[in-house]
Amino acid sequence: MRCIERLAPAADLSANAIPHVFCERKPNKHLYLHTAMTCETYKSTPGLDRIPPAERFATYRAIHKRLMSEDESYRERHNQYVISYSVIIAAALLAAFSSAPGILGSTLLSLLATAIIVYLAFREQHHMNQCIGRILQSQRRHPMV
């Protein structure tokens, strides 16, 4: 993952100004299984530990919303994640409710779909943590006025 940092325009020197950090996925960089299968939550985000505990989730959500509205690659990646798990659920439901695979086949398809969705969720959470962490860490390097 490559992040490009762009500072806010000089006219925007308010305390709420966040440096723009746009996360882009490296084309040949694969996300290995060991990084995707760690049980990450938003609390694993780099730089979040220096924010008071009562404000951490609100800060995380605010940066996520900002990235969703301003960073096209972040938004596209998140939308691909949502579409992926929706398609997997729809396919698993169709297969499970059809009579073709039988009970054992339906159970195995459901377990496979669950495993894929959990993998995708961990991978997406890792990506979100990295992008949001880059913004939090860039705030430390570029203190607000």
Phi and psi in degrees as GROMACS dihedral restraints (atoms count N, CA, C in turn):
[ dihedral_restraints ]
;  ai    aj    ak    al  type     phi  dphi    fc
    3     4     5     6     1  -118.6    20    10
    4     5     6     7     1   132.9    20    10
    6     7     8     9     1  -116.0    20    10
    7     8     9    10     1   136.7    20    10
    9    10    11    12     1  -110.4    20    10
   10    11    12    13     1   125.7    20    10
   12    13    14    15     1  -101.7    20    10
   13    14    15    16     1   132.2    20    10
   15    16    17    18     1  -130.8    20    10
   16    17    18    19     1   125.2    20    10
   18    19    20    21     1   -75.9    20    10
   19    20    21    22     1   151.6    20    10
   21    22    23    24     1   -62.7    20    10
   22    23    24    25     1   154.5    20    10
   24    25    26    27     1   -57.0    20    10
   25    26    27    28     1   153.8    20    10
   27    28    29    30     1   -59.5    20    10
   28    29    30    31     1   -28.1    20    10
   30    31    32    33     1   -69.9    20    10
   31    32    33    34     1   -21.7    20    10
   33    34    35    36     1   -99.7    20    10
   34    35    36    37     1    83.7    20    10
   36    37    38    39     1  -111.0    20    10
   37    38    39    40     1    24.2    20    10
   39    40    41    42     1   -72.6    20    10
   40    41    42    43     1   167.0    20    10
   42    43    44    45     1   -67.8    20    10
   43    44    45    46     1   -21.1    20    10
   45    46    47    48     1   -88.3    20    10
   46    47    48    49     1    -1.2    20    10
   48    49    50    51     1   -69.2    20    10
   49    50    51    52     1   127.3    20    10
   51    52    53    54     1  -115.3    20    10
   52    53    54    55     1   130.5    20    10
   54    55    56    57     1   -59.2    20    10
   55    56    57    58     1   141.5    20    10
   57    58    59    60     1   -80.4    20    10
   58    59    60    61     1   121.2    20    10
   60    61    62    63     1  -124.3    20    10
   61    62    63    64     1   111.9    20    10
   63    64    65    66     1  -101.4    20    10
   64    65    66    67     1   122.8    20    10
   66    67    68    69     1   -94.2    20    10
   67    68    69    70     1   129.1    20    10
   69    70    71    72     1  -126.1    20    10
   70    71    72    73     1   142.4    20    10
   72    73    74    75     1   -81.7    20    10
   73    74    75    76     1   134.1    20    10
   75    76    77    78     1   -69.8    20    10
   76    77    78    79     1   134.5    20    10
   78    79    80    81     1   -61.2    20    10
   79    80    81    82     1   -35.4    20    10
   81    82    83    84     1  -102.7    20    10
   82    83    84    85     1     6.6    20    10
   84    85    86    87     1   -89.8    20    10
   85    86    87    88     1   116.7    20    10
   87    88    89    90     1   -95.2    20    10
   88    89    90    91     1   144.8    20    10
   90    91    92    93     1   -88.4    20    10
   91    92    93    94     1   112.3    20    10
   93    94    95    96     1   -76.3    20    10
   94    95    96    97     1   157.5    20    10
   96    97    98    99     1   -58.8    20    10
   97    98    99   100     1   -39.2    20    10
   99   100   101   102     1   -67.0    20    10
  100   101   102   103     1   -28.0    20    10
  102   103   104   105     1   -82.3    20    10
  103   104   105   106     1   -29.0    20    10
  105   106   107   108     1   -82.3    20    10
  106   107   108   109     1   -26.3    20    10
  108   109   110   111     1   -97.7    20    10
  109   110   111   112     1    11.7    20    10
  111   112   113   114     1   -79.4    20    10
  112   113   114   115     1   139.9    20    10
  114   115   116   117     1   -78.5    20    10
  115   116   117   118     1    85.7    20    10
  117   118   119   120     1   -93.5    20    10
  118   119   120   121     1   143.1    20    10
  120   121   122   123     1  -123.8    20    10
  121   122   123   124     1  -178.1    20    10
  123   124   125   126     1   -63.6    20    10
  124   125   126   127     1   -22.6    20    10
  126   127   128   129     1   -68.1    20    10
  127   128   129   130     1   -15.3    20    10
  129   130   131   132     1   -83.8    20    10
  130   131   132   133     1     1.7    20    10
  132   133   134   135     1   -68.5    20    10
  133   134   135   136     1   127.1    20    10
  135   136   137   138     1   -61.9    20    10
  136   137   138   139     1   134.0    20    10
  138   139   140   141     1    91.0    20    10
  139   140   141   142     1   -12.4    20    10
  141   142   143   144     1   -74.5    20    10
  142   143   144   145     1   -22.0    20    10
  144   145   146   147     1   -68.7    20    10
  145   146   147   148     1   -17.8    20    10
  147   148   149   150     1   -89.3    20    10
  148   149   150   151     1     1.0    20    10
  150   151   152   153     1   -97.5    20    10
  151   152   153   154     1   140.5    20    10
  153   154   155   156     1   -54.4    20    10
  154   155   156   157     1   139.6    20    10
  156   157   158   159     1   -53.2    20    10
  157   158   159   160     1   -35.9    20    10
  159   160   161   162     1   -68.6    20    10
  160   161   162   163     1   -21.3    20    10
  162   163   164   165     1  -104.4    20    10
  163   164   165   166     1    -2.8    20    10
  165   166   167   168     1   -63.3    20    10
  166   167   168   169     1   -50.7    20    10
  168   169   170   171     1   -65.6    20    10
  169   170   171   172     1   -39.9    20    10
  171   172   173   174     1   -64.2    20    10
  172   173   174   175     1   -39.5    20    10
  174   175   176   177     1   -65.6    20    10
  175   176   177   178     1   -44.8    20    10
  177   178   179   180     1   -59.2    20    10
  178   179   180   181     1   -47.6    20    10
  180   181   182   183     1   -63.8    20    10
  181   182   183   184     1   -39.8    20    10
  183   184   185   186     1   -63.9    20    10
  184   185   186   187     1   -41.8    20    10
  186   187   188   189     1   -69.3    20    10
  187   188   189   190     1   -39.7    20    10
  189   190   191   192     1   -60.2    20    10
  190   191   192   193     1   -45.1    20    10
  192   193   194   195     1   -62.6    20    10
  193   194   195   196     1   -39.8    20    10
  195   196   197   198     1   -66.0    20    10
  196   197   198   199     1   -42.8    20    10
  198   199   200   201     1   -63.3    20    10
  199   200   201   202     1   -38.6    20    10
  201   202   203   204     1   -63.5    20    10
  202   203   204   205     1   -33.0    20    10
  204   205   206   207     1   -89.0    20    10
  205   206   207   208     1   -26.2    20    10
  207   208   209   210     1  -109.8    20    10
  208   209   210   211     1   -25.9    20    10
  210   211   212   213     1  -106.7    20    10
  211   212   213   214     1   107.6    20    10
  213   214   215   216     1   -64.3    20    10
  214   215   216   217     1   -41.8    20    10
  216   217   218   219     1   -67.8    20    10
  217   218   219   220     1   -36.3    20    10
  219   220   221   222     1   -64.7    20    10
  220   221   222   223     1   -45.5    20    10
  222   223   224   225     1   -63.9    20    10
  223   224   225   226     1   -43.4    20    10
  225   226   227   228     1   -63.2    20    10
  226   227   228   229     1   -42.0    20    10
  228   229   230   231     1   -64.0    20    10
  229   230   231   232     1   -42.3    20    10
  231   232   233   234     1   -65.6    20    10
  232   233   234   235     1   -41.4    20    10
  234   235   236   237     1   -65.2    20    10
  235   236   237   238     1   -37.1    20    10
  237   238   239   240     1   -62.6    20    10
  238   239   240   241     1   -38.6    20    10
  240   241   242   243     1   -62.4    20    10
  241   242   243   244     1   -47.5    20    10
  243   244   245   246     1   -62.6    20    10
  244   245   246   247     1   -44.1    20    10
  246   247   248   249     1   -63.9    20    10
  247   248   249   250     1   -41.3    20    10
  249   250   251   252     1   -60.1    20    10
  250   251   252   253     1   -49.8    20    10
  252   253   254   255     1   -72.4    20    10
  253   254   255   256     1   -27.5    20    10
  255   256   257   258     1   -66.2    20    10
  256   257   258   259     1   -42.9    20    10
  258   259   260   261     1   -66.1    20    10
  259   260   261   262     1   -41.0    20    10
  261   262   263   264     1   -63.7    20    10
  262   263   264   265     1   -43.5    20    10
  264   265   266   267     1   -63.6    20    10
  265   266   267   268     1   -44.6    20    10
  267   268   269   270     1   -62.3    20    10
  268   269   270   271     1   -43.9    20    10
  270   271   272   273     1   -65.6    20    10
  271   272   273   274     1   -40.7    20    10
  273   274   275   276     1   -66.4    20    10
  274   275   276   277     1   -39.2    20    10
  276   277   278   279     1   -66.1    20    10
  277   278   279   280     1   -42.4    20    10
  279   280   281   282     1   -61.4    20    10
  280   281   282   283     1   -44.5    20    10
  282   283   284   285     1   -68.0    20    10
  283   284   285   286     1   -39.4    20    10
  285   286   287   288     1   -69.6    20    10
  286   287   288   289     1   -35.0    20    10
  288   289   290   291     1   -90.4    20    10
  289   290   291   292     1    -6.7    20    10
  291   292   293   294     1   -83.9    20    10
  292   293   294   295     1   156.3    20    10
  294   295   296   297     1   -87.3    20    10
  295   296   297   298     1    -5.1    20    10
  297   298   299   300     1   -63.6    20    10
  298   299   300   301     1   -49.4    20    10
  300   301   302   303     1   -78.6    20    10
  301   302   303   304     1   -14.3    20    10
  303   304   305   306     1    77.7    20    10
  304   305   306   307     1  -179.4    20    10
  306   307   308   309     1   -69.1    20    10
  307   308   309   310     1   -44.3    20    10
  309   310   311   312     1   -64.4    20    10
  310   311   312   313     1   -44.1    20    10
  312   313   314   315     1   -63.3    20    10
  313   314   315   316     1   -41.1    20    10
  315   316   317   318     1   -64.4    20    10
  316   317   318   319     1   -40.2    20    10
  318   319   320   321     1   -65.2    20    10
  319   320   321   322     1   -44.9    20    10
  321   322   323   324     1   -64.8    20    10
  322   323   324   325     1   -40.8    20    10
  324   325   326   327     1   -64.0    20    10
  325   326   327   328     1   -39.0    20    10
  327   328   329   330     1   -65.4    20    10
  328   329   330   331     1   -42.1    20    10
  330   331   332   333     1   -65.9    20    10
  331   332   333   334     1   -40.2    20    10
  333   334   335   336     1   -63.8    20    10
  334   335   336   337     1   -44.6    20    10
  336   337   338   339     1   -62.3    20    10
  337   338   339   340     1   -40.7    20    10
  339   340   341   342     1   -63.1    20    10
  340   341   342   343     1   -43.9    20    10
  342   343   344   345     1   -62.4    20    10
  343   344   345   346     1   -41.7    20    10
  345   346   347   348     1   -65.8    20    10
  346   347   348   349     1   -41.7    20    10
  348   349   350   351     1   -65.8    20    10
  349   350   351   352     1   -40.1    20    10
  351   352   353   354     1   -64.5    20    10
  352   353   354   355     1   -42.9    20    10
  354   355   356   357     1   -59.3    20    10
  355   356   357   358     1   -47.8    20    10
  357   358   359   360     1   -61.6    20    10
  358   359   360   361     1   -38.6    20    10
  360   361   362   363     1   -65.5    20    10
  361   362   363   364     1   -44.5    20    10
  363   364   365   366     1   -63.6    20    10
  364   365   366   367     1   -40.9    20    10
  366   367   368   369     1   -64.5    20    10
  367   368   369   370     1   -42.3    20    10
  369   370   371   372     1   -67.4    20    10
  370   371   372   373     1   -41.0    20    10
  372   373   374   375     1   -62.9    20    10
  373   374   375   376     1   -39.7    20    10
  375   376   377   378     1   -61.4    20    10
  376   377   378   379     1   -45.2    20    10
  378   379   380   381     1   -63.1    20    10
  379   380   381   382     1   -44.9    20    10
  381   382   383   384     1   -61.8    20    10
  382   383   384   385     1   -43.4    20    10
  384   385   386   387     1   -61.4    20    10
  385   386   387   388     1   -40.5    20    10
  387   388   389   390     1   -66.0    20    10
  388   389   390   391     1   -45.7    20    10
  390   391   392   393     1   -66.4    20    10
  391   392   393   394     1   -45.5    20    10
  393   394   395   396     1   -68.2    20    10
  394   395   396   397     1   -37.0    20    10
  396   397   398   399     1   -62.8    20    10
  397   398   399   400     1   -37.0    20    10
  399   400   401   402     1   -62.6    20    10
  400   401   402   403     1   -39.3    20    10
  402   403   404   405     1   -67.1    20    10
  403   404   405   406     1   -45.2    20    10
  405   406   407   408     1   -61.6    20    10
  406   407   408   409     1   -40.8    20    10
  408   409   410   411     1   -72.3    20    10
  409   410   411   412     1   -31.0    20    10
  411   412   413   414     1   -71.3    20    10
  412   413   414   415     1   -27.2    20    10
  414   415   416   417     1   -66.1    20    10
  415   416   417   418     1   -33.2    20    10
  417   418   419   420     1   -68.8    20    10
  418   419   420   421     1   -39.4    20    10
  420   421   422   423     1   -73.7    20    10
  421   422   423   424     1   -31.1    20    10
  423   424   425   426     1  -119.6    20    10
  424   425   426   427     1    80.1    20    10
  426   427   428   429     1   -61.3    20    10
  427   428   429   430     1   146.2    20    10
  429   430   431   432     1   -76.8    20    10
  430   431   432   433     1   152.5    20    10
